[in-house]
Amino acid sequence: MTALPADRELLERWVRAGTTSQRVARRSRIVLLALEGVDDIAGRVGVSPRTVQLWITRFRLGGAEALRHDAPGRGRHSALDPATILDRLRQANLLMADGQPLSLRRAAAFLNVSPSALWRALRKTGAAAVGMLLQARLID
């Protein structure tokens, strides 16, 4: 396996830097060990062989920058559908004429969710000025 000198230098910088996230530093170390031809990378780094293969493949396809990001679709997905939330709040008369909740906390209590969860779901609706209006209403 080979790499451009600039990519190799960037990987080494990420491994040494104290501000690099642990996941990026680990991924960089995996690729650097592969570039050096080291056997048993998984054992040395403390990950599964599948993880080693994953990051070597991502590096081959996208270079060093590919190590900085997880694949799309990872992580926990919201159980709150923004459209359903707005419909339920509309039916309960908890929305103002402009479509914003009268009170974030009252709306969250009605939906039996935390204000934070409701805030995140409403941000996904893309409604104009949702952030500004809701931030002003975080405290009832």
Secondary structure, DSSP 8 states (H G I E B T S, - for coil): ----HHHHHHHHHHHH-TTS-HHHHHHHHHHHHHHTT-S-HHHHHTS-HHHHHHHHHHHHHH-GGGGGS--TT-S---S--HHHHHHHHHHTT-B-TTS-BS-HHHHHHHHTS-HHHHHHHHHTTT-TTHHHHHHHTS--
